[in-house]
Amino acid sequence: MSRTIVKNGIFVTLASKEEPVLNGYMVVENGTIDGLYEGEPSPETVNGNTIIDAQGKWVLPGLVNTHGHTGSALLRGAGEDDLPVQKWLESVMWPAEQTFTPGITRAANALAIGEMIKSGTTTFLDMYHLNMDAAGELIKDSGINGVLCRGMIGLCPEHEQREKLNEATDLYRNWHNEADGRIRVMLSPHAPYTCPPSFMEMIIDRASEHEISLHTHLAENRGEVETHKQQYGKRPAEHLAELGFFDLPALIAHGVHLSEKELDLFAEKKVCVSHNPVSNLKLGSGIADVPGMRKRGISVSLGTDSTASNNSLDLFEEMKMAALIHKGTSEDPTVTSAYDTLKSATAQGARSLGYSRKGRLEKGWDADFIFVDHSGMHTLPDPADRVLSHLVYASKASDVTDVYVSGRALMKNRELQTLDEEQVIANVRAAMEELKNLM
């Protein structure tokens, strides 16, 4: 039996809005939280067990990134920065990705996973279309939790559509619930504007047959919505509903341009939304109606999108942006709170990805947790009643010192334990040379 005591911590449990912080210690047994207690552990509790000294740091659930594309991590800052999404895809992303080799995507995967671990992310979703088995191997070996999505673009003949769908199904057969359940798989049509209705129906039928959850980009920018209306006479979310997309567990990314009727539909169908505020702002896509979603009880989580459209995989930055922009656009500071924002970045994100016991520090939940140093000038003074505020509005990714998944250390004292950071960086530099020659 493996038993670990995490002591001297300020635990941000997120189990209760009324009492979210507990000063004391946490017992972890076989990768699961066995209990949280106030004060110091007794000698009998400590004796014979592994001890982790949190040294007074904030201990909180690992962060969950519900939308991204790790394979494109080497396109951070590529091309022109100031482009609308469609032009950005057509002139920067898609041409570059056509040259990618397995070595290039693997270097990108490792870079993105390393960056996420170092910034406190313990669970993420990866929608990509190249070398997905290698991404699965990296998730397995690095110890992080990951949802694999073979992104499918259907602007091709039917036989190619079927090949892509079969690849996505094979990914599910080979990887779903692997690595002790840390790896999950969804079926992911890229978007309604790249997947004709007949292809969407094919994917929905396959998902229904195997009981696989669905993930797609939806209503990211106004132009795609207007074009869909002109082409099909209805809005894209309404169209997906008619096709049966939301009759299965579904997570949509962005949801910036949704009508009131579509938001009501999401509430009825229990559709989850991955809010990607920084990417949406950078691409000029707009600002999602997150307050309207929350009023309807829609589960809203946070995603960074890729480094190519965000430049960072930092969920602390995403939390602050998500909390602030809705206060500003509504001219109402009460529409978001630090507590709700932290829940979006933890438990709500985990649930939307199909993980039912991640995102809280509570007995019976997975021991996925991070340490956050609050000794810097930007987080002082630091009394207990300011912890939630500081985590959302003041803390930085660089404040994360330690990261654990199922009780296993992925980072200690800011040093990666399951990835060789120097090798990751060397591989990125070599891949960039290869990419330069190919392009």
C-alpha positions as CSV (number, residue, x, y, z in Angstrom):
1,M,0.0,0.0,0.0
2,S,1.4,3.4,-1.1
3,R,0.6,6.1,1.5
4,T,1.7,9.8,1.3
5,I,1.2,12.6,3.7
6,V,1.2,16.2,2.3
7,K,1.8,18.5,5.3
8,N,2.2,22.2,6.0
9,G,-0.1,23.1,3.2
10,I,-2.8,25.8,2.7
11,F,-5.3,23.6,0.9
12,V,-7.6,25.3,-1.6
13,T,-10.1,22.4,-1.7
14,L,-12.8,24.0,-3.9
15,A,-15.2,21.5,-2.2
16,S,-17.2,24.4,-0.7
17,K,-17.7,28.0,-1.6
18,E,-18.2,28.8,2.1
19,E,-15.0,27.2,3.4
20,P,-12.6,26.7,0.4
21,V,-9.4,26.9,2.3
22,L,-8.0,24.5,5.0
23,N,-4.7,24.8,6.8
24,G,-3.4,21.3,7.5
25,Y,-2.4,18.1,5.8
26,M,-3.7,15.7,3.2
27,V,-3.4,11.9,3.1
28,V,-3.0,10.2,-0.3
29,E,-3.3,6.5,-0.7
30,N,-2.7,4.7,-4.0
31,G,-3.2,7.8,-6.1
32,T,-6.5,8.8,-4.3
33,I,-7.1,11.4,-1.6
34,D,-7.9,9.5,1.6
35,G,-8.6,12.6,3.7
36,L,-7.8,16.3,4.5
37,Y,-7.3,17.4,8.1
38,E,-6.6,20.6,10.0
39,G,-3.4,21.1,11.9
40,E,-0.3,18.9,12.0
41,P,-0.3,15.2,11.4
42,S,0.4,13.0,14.5
43,P,3.6,11.0,14.8
44,E,1.6,7.9,14.3
45,T,0.2,9.3,11.0
46,V,3.6,10.3,9.7
47,N,5.5,7.1,10.8
48,G,6.4,4.8,7.9
49,N,4.8,7.0,5.2
50,T,6.2,9.2,2.4
51,I,6.1,12.8,3.5
52,I,5.8,15.8,1.2
53,D,6.3,19.1,2.9
54,A,4.3,21.8,1.1
55,Q,6.3,24.5,3.1
56,G,3.2,26.7,3.5
57,K,2.4,26.9,-0.2
58,W,-1.1,27.0,-1.6
59,V,-2.1,23.5,-2.6
60,L,-5.0,23.3,-5.1
61,P,-6.4,20.9,-7.7
62,G,-4.5,20.6,-10.9
63,L,-5.7,22.9,-13.7
64,V,-7.7,21.5,-16.6
65,N,-7.3,22.8,-20.2
66,T,-10.3,21.8,-22.2
67,H,-9.3,22.8,-25.7
68,G,-5.9,22.9,-27.5
69,H,-3.8,21.6,-30.4
70,T,-0.4,20.4,-29.1
71,G,0.9,19.4,-32.5
72,S,1.0,23.0,-33.7
73,A,3.1,24.2,-30.8
74,L,6.0,25.1,-33.1
75,L,3.8,27.6,-34.9
76,R,3.8,29.9,-31.9
77,G,4.2,33.4,-33.4
78,A,4.3,32.1,-37.0
79,G,3.1,34.3,-39.8
80,E,1.3,37.6,-39.2
81,D,0.0,38.0,-35.7
82,D,-3.0,40.1,-36.6
83,L,-5.3,38.0,-38.8
84,P,-8.9,36.9,-38.6
85,V,-9.4,33.2,-37.9
86,Q,-10.2,32.1,-41.5
87,K,-7.4,33.9,-43.1
88,W,-5.0,32.8,-40.3
89,L,-6.0,29.1,-40.9
90,E,-5.7,29.3,-44.7
91,S,-2.5,31.4,-44.9
92,V,-0.5,30.2,-41.8
93,M,-1.8,27.1,-40.1
94,W,-2.9,24.7,-42.9
95,P,0.1,25.4,-45.3
96,A,2.6,24.9,-42.5
97,E,1.0,21.7,-41.2
98,Q,1.1,20.1,-44.6
99,T,4.9,19.9,-44.2
100,F,4.9,18.4,-40.7
101,T,6.8,15.1,-40.2
102,P,6.3,12.8,-37.2
103,G,9.4,14.2,-35.6
104,I,8.1,17.7,-35.9
105,T,4.8,16.9,-34.3
106,R,6.4,14.8,-31.6
107,A,8.7,17.7,-30.7
108,A,5.6,20.0,-30.6
109,N,3.6,17.6,-28.4
110,A,6.4,17.3,-25.9
111,L,6.9,21.1,-25.8
112,A,3.2,21.7,-25.2
113,I,3.0,19.0,-22.5
114,G,6.1,20.3,-20.7
115,E,4.8,23.9,-20.8
116,M,1.4,22.8,-19.4
117,I,2.9,20.8,-16.6
118,K,5.2,23.7,-15.6
119,S,2.2,26.0,-15.5
120,G,0.1,23.7,-13.3
121,T,-2.0,21.9,-15.8
122,T,-2.6,18.3,-15.0
123,T,-5.3,17.5,-17.6
124,F,-5.8,18.7,-21.1
125,L,-7.7,18.0,-24.4
126,D,-5.7,17.7,-27.6
127,M,-7.5,18.1,-30.9
128,Y,-5.1,17.3,-33.8
129,H,-4.8,15.2,-36.9
130,L,-1.2,14.1,-37.2
131,N,0.8,11.5,-35.3
132,M,-1.9,11.0,-32.6
133,D,-0.4,7.7,-31.4
134,A,2.8,9.5,-30.5
135,A,0.8,12.1,-28.5
136,G,-0.8,9.2,-26.6
137,E,2.6,7.7,-25.8
138,L,3.8,11.1,-24.5
139,I,0.7,11.4,-22.3
140,K,1.3,7.9,-21.0
141,D,5.0,8.4,-20.3
142,S,4.8,11.9,-18.9
143,G,2.1,11.0,-16.3
144,I,-0.3,13.8,-17.3
145,N,-4.0,13.2,-18.0
146,G,-5.1,13.7,-21.6
147,V,-8.0,13.5,-24.0
148,L,-7.0,12.6,-27.5
149,C,-9.2,13.9,-30.4
150,R,-8.3,13.1,-34.0
151,G,-9.6,16.3,-35.6
152,M,-11.5,15.6,-38.9
153,I,-11.9,18.0,-41.7
154,G,-14.5,16.7,-44.2
155,L,-13.7,18.9,-47.3
156,C,-12.7,15.8,-49.2
157,P,-14.2,12.8,-51.1
158,E,-16.3,10.4,-49.1
159,H,-13.7,7.7,-49.1
160,E,-11.2,10.1,-47.4
161,Q,-13.9,11.1,-44.9
162,R,-14.3,7.4,-44.0
163,E,-10.6,6.9,-43.7
164,K,-10.4,9.8,-41.2
165,L,-13.3,8.5,-39.2
166,N,-11.8,5.0,-39.1
167,E,-8.5,6.6,-37.8
168,A,-10.4,8.4,-35.1
169,T,-12.3,5.2,-34.1
170,D,-9.0,3.2,-34.0
171,L,-7.6,5.9,-31.7
172,Y,-10.6,5.3,-29.4
173,R,-10.1,1.5,-29.5
174,N,-6.4,1.7,-28.8
175,W,-6.2,4.5,-26.3
176,H,-9.5,5.1,-24.5
177,N,-9.1,4.5,-20.7
178,E,-5.4,3.5,-21.2
179,A,-2.7,4.5,-18.6
180,D,-4.9,3.6,-15.7
181,G,-7.7,5.7,-17.1
182,R,-5.6,8.8,-17.5
183,I,-6.2,8.8,-21.3
184,R,-9.6,9.4,-22.8
185,V,-10.7,9.8,-26.5
186,M,-13.4,11.8,-28.1
187,L,-14.6,12.0,-31.8
188,S,-13.9,15.4,-33.1
189,P,-15.2,16.8,-36.4
190,H,-13.2,20.1,-36.8
191,A,-16.2,22.4,-37.3
192,P,-19.5,22.7,-39.1
193,Y,-17.8,24.9,-41.8
194,T,-15.3,22.2,-42.6
195,C,-17.6,19.2,-42.1
196,P,-20.6,18.9,-44.4
197,P,-23.8,17.6,-42.8
198,S,-23.5,14.2,-44.4
199,F,-20.0,13.8,-42.7
200,M,-21.3,15.1,-39.4
201,E,-24.1,12.4,-39.5
202,M,-21.5,9.8,-40.3
203,I,-19.5,10.8,-37.2
204,I,-22.6,11.1,-35.0
205,D,-23.7,7.6,-36.0
206,R,-20.2,6.2,-35.2
207,A,-20.1,8.0,-31.8
208,S,-23.6,6.7,-31.0
209,E,-22.6,3.2,-31.9
210,H,-19.6,3.2,-29.6
211,E,-20.9,5.6,-27.0
212,I,-18.1,8.1,-27.6
213,S,-18.3,11.8,-26.6
214,L,-18.0,14.5,-29.2
215,H,-15.9,17.7,-29.4
216,T,-15.9,20.4,-32.1
217,H,-15.2,24.1,-32.8
218,L,-18.5,26.0,-33.0
219,A,-19.6,29.6,-33.5
220,E,-16.1,30.9,-33.1
221,N,-16.5,33.9,-35.3
222,R,-19.5,35.8,-36.8
223,G,-18.4,35.1,-40.4
224,E,-18.8,31.3,-40.0
225,V,-22.2,31.7,-38.5
226,E,-23.4,34.0,-41.3
227,T,-22.0,31.8,-44.0
228,H,-23.7,28.7,-42.5
229,K,-27.0,30.5,-42.4
230,Q,-26.6,31.5,-46.1
231,Q,-25.7,27.9,-47.1
232,Y,-28.2,26.0,-45.0
233,G,-30.8,28.5,-43.8
234,K,-30.1,27.9,-40.2
235,R,-27.5,28.7,-37.5
236,P,-24.7,26.1,-37.0
237,A,-25.6,25.1,-33.5
238,E,-29.3,24.7,-34.5
239,H,-28.2,22.6,-37.4
240,L,-26.0,20.3,-35.3
241,A,-28.9,19.8,-32.9
242,E,-31.1,18.7,-35.8
243,L,-28.4,16.2,-36.9
244,G,-28.4,14.7,-33.3
245,F,-25.0,16.0,-32.3
246,F,-26.2,17.1,-28.9
247,D,-28.0,13.9,-28.1
248,L,-24.6,12.6,-27.1
249,P,-22.2,14.0,-24.4
250,A,-20.8,17.0,-26.2
251,L,-18.1,19.7,-25.5
252,I,-17.9,22.6,-27.9
253,A,-15.0,25.0,-28.1
254,H,-15.5,28.8,-28.3
255,G,-19.3,29.3,-28.6
256,V,-18.7,33.0,-29.1
257,H,-21.6,33.7,-31.4
258,L,-24.5,31.8,-30.0
259,S,-28.1,33.0,-30.0
260,E,-30.4,33.0,-26.9
261,K,-32.2,30.1,-28.4
262,E,-29.0,28.2,-28.9
263,L,-28.0,28.9,-25.3
264,D,-31.4,27.5,-24.1
265,L,-30.7,24.5,-26.3
266,F,-27.3,23.9,-24.7
267,A,-28.9,24.2,-21.2
268,E,-31.5,21.6,-22.2
269,K,-29.1,19.2,-23.8
270,K,-26.4,19.7,-21.1
271,V,-23.8,20.8,-23.7
272,C,-20.5,21.8,-22.2
273,V,-18.5,24.9,-23.4
274,S,-14.8,25.4,-23.5
275,H,-14.3,29.2,-23.1
276,N,-11.0,30.3,-24.8
277,P,-11.0,34.1,-24.1
278,V,-7.3,34.9,-25.0
279,S,-7.4,33.1,-28.4
280,N,-10.8,34.7,-29.1
281,L,-9.5,38.1,-28.4
282,K,-6.3,37.7,-30.4
283,L,-8.1,36.5,-33.5
284,G,-10.7,39.2,-33.1
285,S,-13.5,36.6,-32.9
286,G,-15.4,38.3,-30.0
287,I,-16.4,37.5,-26.5
288,A,-18.6,34.6,-25.5
289,D,-21.7,35.2,-23.3
290,V,-20.3,33.3,-20.4
291,P,-22.6,35.1,-17.8
292,G,-25.6,34.1,-20.0
293,M,-24.3,30.5,-20.0
294,R,-23.8,30.4,-16.3
295,K,-27.3,31.8,-15.6
296,R,-28.7,28.9,-17.6
297,G,-26.6,26.3,-15.7
298,I,-24.4,25.5,-18.7
299,S,-21.0,24.1,-17.6
300,V,-18.3,26.4,-18.7
301,S,-14.6,25.4,-18.6
302,L,-11.4,27.1,-19.8
303,G,-9.2,26.3,-22.7
304,T,-6.1,28.1,-24.2
305,D,-6.5,26.9,-27.8
306,S,-3.1,26.4,-29.4
307,T,0.1,28.4,-28.9
308,A,-0.4,29.5,-32.6
309,S,-3.5,31.5,-31.7
310,N,-2.8,32.3,-28.0
311,N,1.0,32.2,-27.8
312,S,0.7,30.6,-24.3
313,L,-0.7,27.6,-22.6
314,D,-0.9,29.4,-19.3
315,L,-4.3,28.8,-17.5
316,F,-3.5,31.4,-14.9
317,E,-3.5,34.0,-17.6
318,E,-6.7,32.5,-19.0
319,M,-8.4,32.6,-15.6
320,K,-7.6,36.3,-15.1
321,M,-8.8,37.2,-18.6
322,A,-12.0,35.1,-18.3
323,A,-12.8,36.8,-14.9
324,L,-12.1,40.3,-16.1
325,I,-13.5,40.6,-19.6
326,H,-17.1,39.7,-18.6
327,K,-17.0,42.3,-15.8
328,G,-16.0,44.9,-18.3
329,T,-18.4,44.0,-21.1
330,S,-21.4,43.8,-18.8
331,E,-20.3,46.7,-16.7
332,D,-21.1,44.5,-13.7
333,P,-18.3,43.3,-11.4
334,T,-20.6,40.6,-9.9
335,V,-21.1,38.5,-13.0
336,T,-17.9,36.5,-12.3
337,S,-16.1,35.5,-9.1
338,A,-12.7,34.1,-8.3
339,Y,-14.4,30.9,-6.9
340,D,-16.4,30.3,-10.1
341,T,-13.4,31.0,-12.3
342,L,-11.3,28.5,-10.3
343,K,-14.1,25.9,-10.6
344,S,-14.2,26.4,-14.4
345,A,-10.4,25.8,-14.5
346,T,-10.7,22.6,-12.4
347,A,-13.7,20.5,-11.6
348,Q,-16.0,21.8,-14.4
349,G,-13.3,21.2,-16.9
350,A,-12.6,17.7,-15.7
351,R,-16.3,16.8,-15.8
352,S,-16.6,18.1,-19.3
353,L,-13.8,15.8,-20.4
354,G,-15.4,12.8,-18.7
355,Y,-13.2,12.7,-15.6
356,S,-15.6,12.4,-12.6
357,R,-13.2,12.5,-9.7
358,K,-10.8,15.2,-10.6
359,G,-10.8,18.9,-9.8
360,R,-11.3,19.0,-6.1
361,L,-9.3,18.1,-3.0
362,E,-11.7,15.8,-1.2
363,K,-11.7,12.3,0.1
364,G,-12.2,9.8,-2.7
365,W,-11.0,12.2,-5.4
366,D,-7.9,11.7,-7.6
367,A,-4.7,13.1,-6.0
368,D,-4.1,15.6,-8.8
369,F,-2.7,18.7,-7.1
370,I,-0.2,21.5,-7.5
371,F,1.8,23.8,-5.2
372,V,1.7,27.5,-5.7
373,D,4.3,29.7,-4.1
374,H,2.8,33.0,-2.7
375,S,6.0,34.5,-1.3
376,G,6.5,36.8,-4.3
377,M,5.8,40.6,-4.0
378,H,2.9,40.2,-6.4
379,T,1.0,37.9,-4.0
380,L,1.7,39.8,-0.8
381,P,0.0,40.4,1.6
382,D,-1.4,36.9,1.6
383,P,-3.9,36.3,4.5
384,A,-6.2,33.3,4.1
385,D,-9.3,35.3,3.1
386,R,-7.4,36.6,0.0
387,V,-6.2,33.2,-1.4
388,L,-8.9,32.8,-4.0
389,S,-8.5,36.4,-5.2
390,H,-4.8,36.1,-5.5
391,L,-4.9,32.8,-7.4
392,V,-7.1,34.3,-10.1
393,Y,-6.0,38.0,-10.2
394,A,-2.4,38.0,-9.0
395,S,-0.7,34.5,-9.4
396,K,1.4,33.6,-12.4
397,A,2.3,30.3,-14.0
398,S,5.8,30.7,-12.8
399,D,4.5,30.5,-9.2
400,V,3.8,26.8,-9.6
401,T,6.5,24.8,-8.0
402,D,5.3,21.2,-7.8
403,V,2.8,19.2,-9.8
404,Y,1.3,15.8,-9.0
405,V,-1.1,13.4,-10.9
406,S,-2.5,10.5,-9.0
407,G,0.0,11.2,-6.3
408,R,3.0,10.9,-8.7
409,A,5.3,13.9,-9.0
410,L,5.5,15.4,-12.5
411,M,7.4,18.4,-11.3
412,K,9.3,19.1,-8.1
413,N,10.7,22.5,-7.1
414,R,10.1,23.7,-10.7
415,E,12.0,20.8,-12.2
416,L,10.2,18.4,-14.5
417,Q,10.4,14.8,-13.3
418,T,8.9,12.8,-16.2
419,L,10.2,14.8,-19.1
420,D,13.8,15.8,-19.9
421,E,13.4,19.5,-20.3
422,E,16.8,20.0,-21.9
423,Q,16.1,17.2,-24.4
424,V,12.6,18.7,-25.2
425,I,14.2,22.0,-26.0
426,A,17.0,20.4,-28.1
427,N,14.3,18.5,-30.1
428,V,12.3,21.7,-30.7
429,R,15.4,23.4,-32.1
430,A,16.2,20.5,-34.3
431,A,12.5,20.3,-35.5
432,M,12.6,24.0,-36.3
433,E,15.6,23.5,-38.5
434,E,13.8,20.6,-40.3
435,L,10.7,22.8,-40.7
436,K,12.7,25.6,-42.1
437,N,14.2,23.3,-44.8
438,L,10.8,21.8,-45.6
439,M,9.1,25.1,-46.1
